Amino acid sequence: MKKIKLSLLIMIFSFNVNAAFTEPEMSQLNEINNKYINKEIESKEILKSAIKESIANLPSEKTNILKLHELWSQATKIKCRLAILESLNTDAETASKYECLANEYIAEANFLKSTY
């Protein structure tokens, strides 16, 4: 009976100690993830602006610009899915996904800006 109580106390204590060590790590992970999520949001806004500018500067190409954006979006989703394969089910998965999306949005925006 004493061994069972001792084992139970050790298990409870070890979970509490483990939780104390993971809290700072979880906080850092959330901070990193939020950084990349915000970067993705900002990049998407830059892309939206670039699309509007491209259409304003090349109104005769509006259909092609929008079609290209649609195709580029599909390619971006697939590319980022493949790019993060090694980080799937890890702490880096979210950051990797949003970093890839942000980079692709900026690449598309830069391309569109280079057309006029």
Biopython code that builds the backbone (N, CA, C, O; Angstrom):
import numpy as np
from Bio.PDB.StructureBuilder import StructureBuilder

atoms = [
    (1, "MET", "N", (0.827, -1.193, 0.000)),
    (1, "MET", "CA", (0.000, 0.000, 0.000)),
    (1, "MET", "C", (0.868, 1.251, 0.000)),
    (1, "MET", "O", (0.556, 2.235, -0.672)),
    (2, "LYS", "N", (1.972, 1.204, 0.769)),
    (2, "LYS", "CA", (2.866, 2.356, 0.815)),
    (2, "LYS", "C", (3.502, 2.595, -0.551)),
    (2, "LYS", "O", (3.695, 3.738, -0.964)),
    (3, "LYS", "N", (3.824, 1.506, -1.247)),
    (3, "LYS", "CA", (4.441, 1.648, -2.564)),
    (3, "LYS", "C", (3.470, 2.287, -3.556)),
    (3, "LYS", "O", (3.874, 3.084, -4.403)),
    (4, "ILE", "N", (2.212, 1.940, -3.446)),
    (4, "ILE", "CA", (1.207, 2.515, -4.345)),
    (4, "ILE", "C", (1.067, 4.008, -4.083)),
    (4, "ILE", "O", (1.023, 4.806, -5.020)),
    (5, "LYS", "N", (0.996, 4.390, -2.795)),
    (5, "LYS", "CA", (0.882, 5.805, -2.448)),
    (5, "LYS", "C", (2.120, 6.570, -2.901)),
    (5, "LYS", "O", (2.016, 7.672, -3.439)),
    (6, "LEU", "N", (3.285, 5.983, -2.681)),
    (6, "LEU", "CA", (4.530, 6.622, -3.085)),
    (6, "LEU", "C", (4.583, 6.783, -4.605)),
    (6, "LEU", "O", (4.987, 7.829, -5.114)),
    (7, "SER", "N", (4.176, 5.747, -5.314)),
    (7, "SER", "CA", (4.155, 5.821, -6.781)),
    (7, "SER", "C", (3.189, 6.904, -7.255)),
    (7, "SER", "O", (3.491, 7.654, -8.184)),
    (8, "LEU", "N", (2.045, 6.978, -6.618)),
    (8, "LEU", "CA", (1.053, 7.984, -6.977)),
    (8, "LEU", "C", (1.582, 9.393, -6.717)),
    (8, "LEU", "O", (1.403, 10.283, -7.547)),
    (9, "LEU", "N", (2.224, 9.599, -5.584)),
    (9, "LEU", "CA", (2.805, 10.908, -5.271)),
    (9, "LEU", "C", (3.900, 11.291, -6.262)),
    (9, "LEU", "O", (3.982, 12.443, -6.690)),
    (10, "ILE", "N", (4.726, 10.341, -6.619)),
    (10, "ILE", "CA", (5.803, 10.608, -7.585)),
    (10, "ILE", "C", (5.206, 10.988, -8.939)),
    (10, "ILE", "O", (5.684, 11.912, -9.598)),
    (11, "MET", "N", (4.163, 10.274, -9.347)),
    (11, "MET", "CA", (3.529, 10.593, -10.633)),
    (11, "MET", "C", (2.924, 11.990, -10.614)),
    (11, "MET", "O", (3.097, 12.754, -11.564)),
    (12, "ILE", "N", (2.220, 12.327, -9.551)),
    (12, "ILE", "CA", (1.603, 13.653, -9.447)),
    (12, "ILE", "C", (2.677, 14.733, -9.444)),
    (12, "ILE", "O", (2.548, 15.738, -10.143)),
    (13, "PHE", "N", (3.728, 14.536, -8.666)),
    (13, "PHE", "CA", (4.813, 15.513, -8.583)),
    (13, "PHE", "C", (5.516, 15.663, -9.926)),
    (13, "PHE", "O", (5.842, 16.778, -10.334)),
    (14, "SER", "N", (5.748, 14.567, -10.606)),
    (14, "SER", "CA", (6.464, 14.641, -11.882)),
    (14, "SER", "C", (5.631, 15.366, -12.937)),
    (14, "SER", "O", (6.197, 16.071, -13.773)),
    (15, "PHE", "N", (4.309, 15.215, -12.927)),
    (15, "PHE", "CA", (3.470, 15.951, -13.875)),
    (15, "PHE", "C", (3.525, 17.444, -13.585)),
    (15, "PHE", "O", (3.572, 18.254, -14.511)),
    (16, "ASN", "N", (3.520, 17.816, -12.309)),
    (16, "ASN", "CA", (3.593, 19.232, -11.951)),
    (16, "ASN", "C", (4.929, 19.839, -12.354)),
    (16, "ASN", "O", (4.967, 20.961, -12.861)),
    (17, "VAL", "N", (6.006, 19.131, -12.142)),
    (17, "VAL", "CA", (7.326, 19.621, -12.526)),
    (17, "VAL", "C", (7.408, 19.729, -14.044)),
    (17, "VAL", "O", (7.935, 20.709, -14.570)),
    (18, "ASN", "N", (6.900, 18.748, -14.736)),
    (18, "ASN", "CA", (6.911, 18.761, -16.194)),
    (18, "ASN", "C", (6.126, 19.954, -16.731)),
    (18, "ASN", "O", (6.562, 20.604, -17.681)),
    (19, "ALA", "N", (4.980, 20.245, -16.134)),
    (19, "ALA", "CA", (4.165, 21.367, -16.574)),
    (19, "ALA", "C", (4.898, 22.686, -16.381)),
    (19, "ALA", "O", (4.757, 23.592, -17.202)),
    (20, "ALA", "N", (5.673, 22.813, -15.319)),
    (20, "ALA", "CA", (6.424, 24.039, -15.073)),
    (20, "ALA", "C", (7.460, 24.271, -16.166)),
    (20, "ALA", "O", (7.732, 25.419, -16.518)),
    (21, "PHE", "N", (8.032, 23.223, -16.699)),
    (21, "PHE", "CA", (9.040, 23.383, -17.740)),
    (21, "PHE", "C", (8.412, 23.635, -19.110)),
    (21, "PHE", "O", (9.033, 24.273, -19.960)),
    (22, "THR", "N", (7.216, 23.154, -19.333)),
    (22, "THR", "CA", (6.617, 23.332, -20.652)),
    (22, "THR", "C", (5.915, 24.678, -20.807)),
    (22, "THR", "O", (5.696, 25.123, -21.933)),
    (23, "GLU", "N", (5.562, 25.327, -19.720)),
    (23, "GLU", "CA", (4.872, 26.622, -19.826)),
    (23, "GLU", "C", (5.714, 27.675, -20.552)),
    (23, "GLU", "O", (5.196, 28.323, -21.461)),
    (24, "PRO", "N", (6.980, 27.875, -20.196)),
    (24, "PRO", "CA", (7.785, 28.845, -20.960)),
    (24, "PRO", "C", (7.958, 28.432, -22.421)),
    (24, "PRO", "O", (7.953, 29.272, -23.321)),
    (25, "GLU", "N", (8.107, 27.144, -22.639)),
    (25, "GLU", "CA", (8.244, 26.665, -24.015)),
    (25, "GLU", "C", (6.971, 26.924, -24.806)),
    (25, "GLU", "O", (7.032, 27.333, -25.965)),
    (26, "MET", "N", (5.830, 26.692, -24.191)),
    (26, "MET", "CA", (4.556, 26.937, -24.866)),
    (26, "MET", "C", (4.383, 28.426, -25.155)),
    (26, "MET", "O", (3.879, 28.806, -26.211)),
    (27, "SER", "N", (4.797, 29.250, -24.226)),
    (27, "SER", "CA", (4.720, 30.694, -24.425)),
    (27, "SER", "C", (5.602, 31.128, -25.591)),
    (27, "SER", "O", (5.188, 31.939, -26.420)),
    (28, "GLN", "N", (6.812, 30.589, -25.654)),
    (28, "GLN", "CA", (7.719, 30.915, -26.758)),
    (28, "GLN", "C", (7.157, 30.415, -28.087)),
    (28, "GLN", "O", (7.234, 31.112, -29.099)),
    (29, "LEU", "N", (6.605, 29.231, -28.083)),
    (29, "LEU", "CA", (6.027, 28.662, -29.301)),
    (29, "LEU", "C", (4.867, 29.526, -29.801)),
    (29, "LEU", "O", (4.768, 29.805, -30.995)),
    (30, "ASN", "N", (3.997, 29.944, -28.890)),
    (30, "ASN", "CA", (2.882, 30.812, -29.274)),
    (30, "ASN", "C", (3.381, 32.140, -29.825)),
    (30, "ASN", "O", (2.818, 32.673, -30.780)),
    (31, "GLU", "N", (4.429, 32.667, -29.224)),
    (31, "GLU", "CA", (5.018, 33.923, -29.690)),
    (31, "GLU", "C", (5.563, 33.770, -31.114)),
    (31, "GLU", "O", (5.338, 34.628, -31.968)),
    (32, "ILE", "N", (6.272, 32.685, -31.356)),
    (32, "ILE", "CA", (6.824, 32.420, -32.694)),
    (32, "ILE", "C", (5.692, 32.231, -33.705)),
    (32, "ILE", "O", (5.727, 32.803, -34.795)),
    (33, "ASN", "N", (4.698, 31.433, -33.345)),
    (33, "ASN", "CA", (3.571, 31.198, -34.255)),
    (33, "ASN", "C", (2.843, 32.501, -34.580)),
    (33, "ASN", "O", (2.510, 32.759, -35.737)),
    (34, "ASN", "N", (2.599, 33.322, -33.555)),
    (34, "ASN", "CA", (1.915, 34.598, -33.777)),
    (34, "ASN", "C", (2.721, 35.516, -34.687)),
    (34, "ASN", "O", (2.150, 36.245, -35.498)),
    (35, "LYS", "N", (4.037, 35.484, -34.555)),
    (35, "LYS", "CA", (4.906, 36.298, -35.419)),
    (35, "LYS", "C", (4.681, 35.934, -36.883)),
    (35, "LYS", "O", (4.532, 36.817, -37.728)),
    (36, "TYR", "N", (4.657, 34.640, -37.184)),
    (36, "TYR", "CA", (4.493, 34.203, -38.571)),
    (36, "TYR", "C", (3.057, 34.359, -39.058)),
    (36, "TYR", "O", (2.832, 34.620, -40.240)),
    (37, "ILE", "N", (2.100, 34.203, -38.179)),
    (37, "ILE", "CA", (0.703, 34.440, -38.559)),
    (37, "ILE", "C", (0.516, 35.909, -38.930)),
    (37, "ILE", "O", (-0.124, 36.223, -39.933)),
    (38, "ASN", "N", (1.078, 36.811, -38.117)),
    (38, "ASN", "CA", (0.985, 38.241, -38.418)),
    (38, "ASN", "C", (1.719, 38.590, -39.708)),
    (38, "ASN", "O", (1.252, 39.426, -40.482)),
    (39, "LYS", "N", (2.862, 37.957, -39.941)),
    (39, "LYS", "CA", (3.614, 38.176, -41.181)),
    (39, "LYS", "C", (2.774, 37.748, -42.381)),
    (39, "LYS", "O", (2.774, 38.421, -43.412)),
    (40, "GLU", "N", (2.062, 36.637, -42.249)),
    (40, "GLU", "CA", (1.204, 36.151, -43.337)),
    (40, "GLU", "C", (0.066, 37.130, -43.591)),
    (40, "GLU", "O", (-0.268, 37.400, -44.744)),
    (41, "ILE", "N", (-0.529, 37.658, -42.542)),
    (41, "ILE", "CA", (-1.627, 38.623, -42.684)),
    (41, "ILE", "C", (-1.132, 39.887, -43.384)),
    (41, "ILE", "O", (-1.787, 40.394, -44.294)),
    (42, "GLU", "N", (0.021, 40.393, -42.960)),
    (42, "GLU", "CA", (0.598, 41.590, -43.584)),
    (42, "GLU", "C", (0.931, 41.335, -45.053)),
    (42, "GLU", "O", (0.681, 42.188, -45.905)),
    (43, "SER", "N", (1.484, 40.182, -45.344)),
    (43, "SER", "CA", (1.852, 39.838, -46.724)),
    (43, "SER", "C", (0.622, 39.726, -47.610)),
    (43, "SER", "O", (0.651, 40.113, -48.778)),
    (44, "LYS", "N", (-0.457, 39.197, -47.051)),
    (44, "LYS", "CA", (-1.702, 39.073, -47.817)),
    (44, "LYS", "C", (-2.251, 40.461, -48.159)),
    (44, "LYS", "O", (-2.773, 40.673, -49.253)),
    (45, "GLU", "N", (-2.132, 41.396, -47.224)),
    (45, "GLU", "CA", (-2.576, 42.771, -47.481)),
    (45, "GLU", "C", (-1.722, 43.430, -48.562)),
    (45, "GLU", "O", (-2.242, 44.149, -49.414)),
    (46, "ILE", "N", (-0.413, 43.184, -48.527)),
    (46, "ILE", "CA", (0.489, 43.706, -49.560)),
    (46, "ILE", "C", (0.094, 43.137, -50.920)),
    (46, "ILE", "O", (0.082, 43.856, -51.919)),
    (47, "LEU", "N", (-0.227, 41.855, -50.954)),
    (47, "LEU", "CA", (-0.646, 41.215, -52.204)),
    (47, "LEU", "C", (-1.947, 41.821, -52.717)),
    (47, "LEU", "O", (-2.061, 42.118, -53.906)),
    (48, "LYS", "N", (-2.930, 42.009, -51.836)),
    (48, "LYS", "CA", (-4.201, 42.609, -52.257)),
    (48, "LYS", "C", (-3.968, 43.985, -52.868)),
    (48, "LYS", "O", (-4.566, 44.338, -53.885)),
    (49, "SER", "N", (-3.102, 44.745, -52.240)),
    (49, "SER", "CA", (-2.762, 46.076, -52.746)),
    (49, "SER", "C", (-2.087, 45.988, -54.115)),
    (49, "SER", "O", (-2.389, 46.779, -55.009)),
    (50, "ALA", "N", (-1.180, 45.035, -54.277)),
    (50, "ALA", "CA", (-0.482, 44.857, -55.557)),
    (50, "ALA", "C", (-1.454, 44.455, -56.662)),
    (50, "ALA", "O", (-1.314, 44.892, -57.803)),
    (51, "ILE", "N", (-2.432, 43.628, -56.329)),
    (51, "ILE", "CA", (-3.443, 43.228, -57.319)),
    (51, "ILE", "C", (-4.244, 44.451, -57.759)),
    (51, "ILE", "O", (-4.464, 44.662, -58.951)),
    (52, "LYS", "N", (-4.681, 45.259, -56.780)),
    (52, "LYS", "CA", (-5.445, 46.468, -57.109)),
    (52, "LYS", "C", (-4.619, 47.427, -57.963)),
    (52, "LYS", "O", (-5.127, 47.993, -58.931)),
    (53, "GLU", "N", (-3.344, 47.610, -57.605)),
    (53, "GLU", "CA", (-2.464, 48.493, -58.378)),
    (53, "GLU", "C", (-2.271, 47.967, -59.795)),
    (53, "GLU", "O", (-2.303, 48.738, -60.754)),
    (54, "SER", "N", (-2.074, 46.678, -59.927)),
    (54, "SER", "CA", (-1.885, 46.082, -61.253)),
    (54, "SER", "C", (-3.113, 46.293, -62.126)),
    (54, "SER", "O", (-2.997, 46.636, -63.303)),
    (55, "ILE", "N", (-4.269, 46.090, -61.553)),
    (55, "ILE", "CA", (-5.509, 46.281, -62.310)),
    (55, "ILE", "C", (-5.684, 47.754, -62.679)),
    (55, "ILE", "O", (-6.116, 48.079, -63.785)),
    (56, "ALA", "N", (-5.341, 48.644, -61.737)),
    (56, "ALA", "CA", (-5.453, 50.079, -62.022)),
    (56, "ALA", "C", (-4.489, 50.503, -63.129)),
    (56, "ALA", "O", (-4.836, 51.334, -63.969)),
    (57, "ASN", "N", (-3.291, 49.942, -63.133)),
    (57, "ASN", "CA", (-2.282, 50.308, -64.129)),
    (57, "ASN", "C", (-2.437, 49.563, -65.450)),
    (57, "ASN", "O", (-1.995, 50.043, -66.494)),
    (58, "LEU", "N", (-3.058, 48.406, -65.404)),
    (58, "LEU", "CA", (-3.258, 47.599, -66.618)),
    (58, "LEU", "C", (-4.721, 47.151, -66.701)),
    (58, "LEU", "O", (-5.000, 45.953, -66.641)),
    (59, "PRO", "N", (-5.647, 48.086, -66.837)),
    (59, "PRO", "CA", (-7.073, 47.712, -66.809)),
    (59, "PRO", "C", (-7.471, 46.713, -67.896)),
    (59, "PRO", "O", (-8.397, 45.925, -67.705)),
    (60, "SER", "N", (-6.785, 46.743, -69.021)),
    (60, "SER", "CA", (-7.127, 45.804, -70.095)),
    (60, "SER", "C", (-6.728, 44.368, -69.752)),
    (60, "SER", "O", (-7.180, 43.422, -70.397)),
    (61, "GLU", "N", (-5.879, 44.210, -68.732)),
    (61, "GLU", "CA", (-5.405, 42.878, -68.329)),
    (61, "GLU", "C", (-6.062, 42.377, -67.037)),
    (61, "GLU", "O", (-5.593, 41.414, -66.429)),
    (62, "LYS", "N", (-7.138, 43.031, -66.629)),
    (62, "LYS", "CA", (-7.795, 42.675, -65.364)),
    (62, "LYS", "C", (-8.138, 41.190, -65.296)),
    (62, "LYS", "O", (-7.864, 40.536, -64.290)),
    (63, "THR", "N", (-8.729, 40.661, -66.349)),
    (63, "THR", "CA", (-9.120, 39.247, -66.362)),
    (63, "THR", "C", (-7.908, 38.345, -66.181)),
    (63, "THR", "O", (-7.948, 37.384, -65.414)),
    (64, "ASN", "N", (-6.837, 38.659, -66.888)),
    (64, "ASN", "CA", (-5.623, 37.842, -66.775)),
    (64, "ASN", "C", (-4.980, 37.963, -65.397)),
    (64, "ASN", "O", (-4.478, 36.979, -64.854)),
    (65, "ILE", "N", (-4.996, 39.163, -64.837)),
    (65, "ILE", "CA", (-4.419, 39.366, -63.498)),
    (65, "ILE", "C", (-5.188, 38.543, -62.469)),
    (65, "ILE", "O", (-4.587, 37.868, -61.633)),
    (66, "LEU", "N", (-6.508, 38.599, -62.532)),
    (66, "LEU", "CA", (-7.327, 37.846, -61.574)),
    (66, "LEU", "C", (-7.204, 36.341, -61.785)),
    (66, "LEU", "O", (-7.187, 35.570, -60.825)),
    (67, "LYS", "N", (-7.119, 35.933, -63.038)),
    (67, "LYS", "CA", (-6.951, 34.503, -63.338)),
    (67, "LYS", "C", (-5.595, 34.016, -62.823)),
    (67, "LYS", "O", (-5.494, 32.945, -62.224)),
    (68, "LEU", "N", (-4.555, 34.819, -63.067)),
    (68, "LEU", "CA", (-3.222, 34.471, -62.572)),
    (68, "LEU", "C", (-3.221, 34.368, -61.052)),
    (68, "LEU", "O", (-2.632, 33.446, -60.488)),
    (69, "HIS", "N", (-3.879, 35.312, -60.394)),
    (69, "HIS", "CA", (-3.941, 35.278, -58.924)),
    (69, "HIS", "C", (-4.627, 34.002, -58.436)),
    (69, "HIS", "O", (-4.173, 33.379, -57.476)),
    (70, "GLU", "N", (-5.700, 33.623, -59.085)),
    (70, "GLU", "CA", (-6.407, 32.392, -58.702)),
    (70, "GLU", "C", (-5.498, 31.170, -58.855)),
    (70, "GLU", "O", (-5.418, 30.333, -57.955)),
    (71, "LEU", "N", (-4.824, 31.074, -59.985)),
    (71, "LEU", "CA", (-3.917, 29.943, -60.221)),
    (71, "LEU", "C", (-2.732, 29.974, -59.262)),
    (71, "LEU", "O", (-2.310, 28.934, -58.757)),
    (72, "TRP", "N", (-2.198, 31.166, -59.011)),
    (72, "TRP", "CA", (-1.057, 31.310, -58.114)),
    (72, "TRP", "C", (-1.465, 30.894, -56.699)),
    (72, "TRP", "O", (-0.682, 30.272, -55.980)),
    (73, "SER", "N", (-2.683, 31.237, -56.306)),
    (73, "SER", "CA", (-3.173, 30.850, -54.971)),
    (73, "SER", "C", (-3.247, 29.335, -54.825)),
    (73, "SER", "O", (-2.873, 28.783, -53.791)),
    (74, "GLN", "N", (-3.731, 28.672, -55.865)),
    (74, "GLN", "CA", (-3.791, 27.209, -55.831)),
    (74, "GLN", "C", (-2.390, 26.616, -55.742)),
    (74, "GLN", "O", (-2.148, 25.687, -54.971)),
    (75, "ALA", "N", (-1.476, 27.156, -56.531)),
    (75, "ALA", "CA", (-0.093, 26.662, -56.511)),
    (75, "ALA", "C", (0.555, 26.916, -55.155)),
    (75, "ALA", "O", (1.308, 26.079, -54.657)),
    (76, "THR", "N", (0.263, 28.066, -54.561)),
    (76, "THR", "CA", (0.824, 28.407, -53.251)),
    (76, "THR", "C", (0.374, 27.408, -52.192)),
    (76, "THR", "O", (1.183, 26.943, -51.389)),
    (77, "LYS", "N", (-0.901, 27.082, -52.188)),
    (77, "LYS", "CA", (-1.414, 26.114, -51.207)),
    (77, "LYS", "C", (-0.709, 24.771, -51.340)),
    (77, "LYS", "O", (-0.304, 24.167, -50.347)),
    (78, "ILE", "N", (-0.569, 24.316, -52.568)),
    (78, "ILE", "CA", (0.087, 23.021, -52.800)),
    (78, "ILE", "C", (1.569, 23.103, -52.449)),
    (78, "ILE", "O", (2.105, 22.218, -51.783)),
    (79, "LYS", "N", (2.223, 24.164, -52.898)),
    (79, "LYS", "CA", (3.652, 24.328, -52.633)),
    (79, "LYS", "C", (3.931, 24.363, -51.132)),
    (79, "LYS", "O", (4.858, 23.708, -50.656)),
    (80, "CYS", "N", (3.137, 25.122, -50.389)),
    (80, "CYS", "CA", (3.370, 25.223, -48.945)),
    (80, "CYS", "C", (3.051, 23.913, -48.232)),
    (80, "CYS", "O", (3.716, 23.559, -47.259)),
    (81, "ARG", "N", (2.049, 23.202, -48.704)),
    (81, "ARG", "CA", (1.746, 21.892, -48.116)),
    (81, "ARG", "C", (2.940, 20.957, -48.279)),
    (81, "ARG", "O", (3.304, 20.241, -47.345)),
    (82, "LEU", "N", (3.545, 20.963, -49.459)),
    (82, "LEU", "CA", (4.714, 20.116, -49.709)),
    (82, "LEU", "C", (5.946, 20.620, -48.965)),
    (82, "LEU", "O", (6.764, 19.829, -48.496)),
    (83, "ALA", "N", (6.072, 21.933, -48.861)),
    (83, "ALA", "CA", (7.259, 22.517, -48.224)),
    (83, "ALA", "C", (7.342, 22.213, -46.733)),
    (83, "ALA", "O", (8.434, 22.174, -46.166)),
    (84, "ILE", "N", (6.194, 21.996, -46.096)),
    (84, "ILE", "CA", (6.213, 21.782, -44.646)),
    (84, "ILE", "C", (6.093, 20.312, -44.252)),
    (84, "ILE", "O", (5.855, 20.006, -43.083)),
    (85, "LEU", "N", (6.253, 19.413, -45.195)),
    (85, "LEU", "CA", (6.095, 17.987, -44.885)),
    (85, "LEU", "C", (6.964, 17.532, -43.720)),
    (85, "LEU", "O", (6.513, 16.761, -42.874)),
    (86, "GLU", "N", (8.208, 18.005, -43.671)),
    (86, "GLU", "CA", (9.074, 17.526, -42.583)),
    (86, "GLU", "C", (8.701, 18.116, -41.231)),
    (86, "GLU", "O", (9.121, 17.595, -40.198)),
    (87, "SER", "N", (7.924, 19.192, -41.216)),
    (87, "SER", "CA", (7.543, 19.769, -39.933)),
    (87, "SER", "C", (6.119, 19.400, -39.513)),
    (87, "SER", "O", (5.636, 19.878, -38.487)),
    (88, "LEU", "N", (5.443, 18.553, -40.296)),
    (88, "LEU", "CA", (4.095, 18.133, -39.911)),
    (88, "LEU", "C", (4.119, 17.448, -38.549)),
    (88, "LEU", "O", (5.016, 16.662, -38.242)),
    (89, "ASN", "N", (3.115, 17.766, -37.747)),
    (89, "ASN", "CA", (2.967, 17.202, -36.399)),
    (89, "ASN", "C", (4.141, 17.528, -35.486)),
    (89, "ASN", "O", (4.455, 16.764, -34.573)),
    (90, "THR", "N", (4.786, 18.663, -35.732)),
    (90, "THR", "CA", (5.840, 19.136, -34.832)),
    (90, "THR", "C", (5.470, 20.539, -34.371)),
    (90, "THR", "O", (4.501, 21.132, -34.845)),
    (91, "ASP", "N", (6.260, 21.057, -33.439)),
    (91, "ASP", "CA", (6.024, 22.415, -32.953)),
    (91, "ASP", "C", (6.218, 23.453, -34.056)),
    (91, "ASP", "O", (5.646, 24.541, -33.985)),
    (92, "ALA", "N", (7.005, 23.134, -35.057)),
    (92, "ALA", "CA", (7.327, 24.090, -36.120)),
    (92, "ALA", "C", (6.290, 24.125, -37.240)),
    (92, "ALA", "O", (6.405, 24.940, -38.155)),
    (93, "GLU", "N", (5.297, 23.269, -37.185)),
    (93, "GLU", "CA", (4.345, 23.160, -38.298)),
    (93, "GLU", "C", (3.634, 24.481, -38.589)),
    (93, "GLU", "O", (3.604, 24.921, -39.738)),
    (94, "THR", "N", (3.066, 25.111, -37.577)),
    (94, "THR", "CA", (2.316, 26.350, -37.790)),
    (94, "THR", "C", (3.204, 27.455, -38.322)),
    (94, "THR", "O", (2.853, 28.126, -39.293)),
    (95, "ALA", "N", (4.356, 27.649, -37.691)),
    (95, "ALA", "CA", (5.272, 28.701, -38.136)),
    (95, "ALA", "C", (5.737, 28.450, -39.564)),
    (95, "ALA", "O", (5.805, 29.383, -40.364)),
    (96, "SER", "N", (6.053, 27.217, -39.889)),
    (96, "SER", "CA", (6.519, 26.880, -41.238)),
    (96, "SER", "C", (5.440, 27.153, -42.278)),
    (96, "SER", "O", (5.723, 27.689, -43.349)),
    (97, "LYS", "N", (4.225, 26.787, -41.965)),
    (97, "LYS", "CA", (3.109, 26.988, -42.899)),
    (97, "LYS", "C", (2.903, 28.469, -43.188)),
    (97, "LYS", "O", (2.823, 28.876, -44.346)),
    (98, "TYR", "N", (2.816, 29.276, -42.125)),
    (98, "TYR", "CA", (2.542, 30.694, -42.319)),
    (98, "TYR", "C", (3.732, 31.445, -42.900)),
    (98, "TYR", "O", (3.549, 32.434, -43.609)),
    (99, "GLU", "N", (4.933, 30.995, -42.613)),
    (99, "GLU", "CA", (6.113, 31.611, -43.225)),
    (99, "GLU", "C", (6.109, 31.351, -44.733)),
    (99, "GLU", "O", (6.389, 32.254, -45.521)),
    (100, "CYS", "N", (5.795, 30.137, -45.124)),
    (100, "CYS", "CA", (5.730, 29.788, -46.543)),
    (100, "CYS", "C", (4.658, 30.622, -47.243)),
    (100, "CYS", "O", (4.911, 31.186, -48.308)),
    (101, "LEU", "N", (3.478, 30.705, -46.659)),
    (101, "LEU", "CA", (2.404, 31.494, -47.261)),
    (101, "LEU", "C", (2.813, 32.953, -47.415)),
    (101, "LEU", "O", (2.587, 33.558, -48.463)),
    (102, "ALA", "N", (3.414, 33.516, -46.372)),
    (102, "ALA", "CA", (3.846, 34.918, -46.424)),
    (102, "ALA", "C", (4.858, 35.134, -47.537)),
    (102, "ALA", "O", (4.760, 36.102, -48.290)),
    (103, "ASN", "N", (5.820, 34.245, -47.642)),
    (103, "ASN", "CA", (6.846, 34.373, -48.687)),
    (103, "ASN", "C", (6.242, 34.274, -50.084)),
    (103, "ASN", "O", (6.649, 35.000, -50.992)),
    (104, "GLU", "N", (5.291, 33.393, -50.255)),
    (104, "GLU", "CA", (4.654, 33.233, -51.565)),
    (104, "GLU", "C", (3.781, 34.436, -51.916)),
    (104, "GLU", "O", (3.737, 34.847, -53.075)),
    (105, "TYR", "N", (3.087, 35.004, -50.932)),
    (105, "TYR", "CA", (2.285, 36.201, -51.191)),
    (105, "TYR", "C", (3.179, 37.361, -51.627)),
    (105, "TYR", "O", (2.838, 38.110, -52.543)),
    (106, "ILE", "N", (4.327, 37.500, -50.962)),
    (106, "ILE", "CA", (5.267, 38.569, -51.319)),
    (106, "ILE", "C", (5.842, 38.324, -52.714)),
    (106, "ILE", "O", (6.002, 39.266, -53.490)),
    (107, "ALA", "N", (6.148, 37.085, -53.033)),
    (107, "ALA", "CA", (6.674, 36.765, -54.368)),
    (107, "ALA", "C", (5.649, 37.127, -55.446)),
    (107, "ALA", "O", (6.005, 37.686, -56.483)),
    (108, "GLU", "N", (4.393, 36.809, -55.199)),
    (108, "GLU", "CA", (3.345, 37.148, -56.167)),
    (108, "GLU", "C", (3.190, 38.661, -56.283)),
    (108, "GLU", "O", (3.063, 39.192, -57.387)),
    (109, "ALA", "N", (3.200, 39.353, -55.151)),
    (109, "ALA", "CA", (3.082, 40.818, -55.164)),
    (109, "ALA", "C", (4.240, 41.445, -55.932)),
    (109, "ALA", "O", (4.036, 42.365, -56.724)),
    (110, "ASN", "N", (5.446, 40.956, -55.704)),
    (110, "ASN", "CA", (6.617, 41.483, -56.414)),
    (110, "ASN", "C", (6.502, 41.247, -57.917)),
    (110, "ASN", "O", (6.848, 42.116, -58.717)),
    (111, "PHE", "N", (6.020, 40.081, -58.290)),
    (111, "PHE", "CA", (5.831, 39.802, -59.716)),
    (111, "PHE", "C", (4.828, 40.781, -60.324)),
    (111, "PHE", "O", (5.080, 41.369, -61.375)),
    (112, "LEU", "N", (3.695, 40.946, -59.654)),
    (112, "LEU", "CA", (2.669, 41.844, -60.191)),
    (112, "LEU", "C", (3.187, 43.276, -60.307)),
    (112, "LEU", "O", (2.894, 43.971, -61.279)),
    (113, "LYS", "N", (3.957, 43.711, -59.314)),
    (113, "LYS", "CA", (4.516, 45.068, -59.358)),
    (113, "LYS", "C", (5.519, 45.225, -60.498)),
    (113, "LYS", "O", (5.707, 46.326, -61.015)),
    (114, "SER", "N", (6.149, 44.146, -60.883)),
    (114, "SER", "CA", (7.148, 44.217, -61.957)),
    (114, "SER", "C", (6.514, 44.279, -63.344)),
    (114, "SER", "O", (7.216, 44.502, -64.330)),
    (115, "THR", "N", (5.209, 44.087, -63.434)),
    (115, "THR", "CA", (4.554, 44.055, -64.742)),
    (115, "THR", "C", (4.130, 45.430, -65.238)),
    (115, "THR", "O", (3.727, 45.571, -66.392)),
    (116, "TYR", "N", (4.212, 46.437, -64.391)),
    (116, "TYR", "CA", (3.828, 47.786, -64.846)),
    (116, "TYR", "C", (4.886, 48.798, -64.520)),
    (116, "TYR", "O", (4.727, 49.979, -64.830)),
]
sb = StructureBuilder()
sb.init_structure("model")
sb.init_model(0)
sb.init_chain("A")
sb.init_seg("    ")
for serial, (resi, resn, name, xyz) in enumerate(atoms, 1):
    if name == "N":
        sb.init_residue(resn, " ", resi, " ")
    sb.init_atom(name, np.array(xyz, "f"), 0.0, 1.0, " ", f" {name:<3s}", serial, name[0])
structure = sb.get_structure()
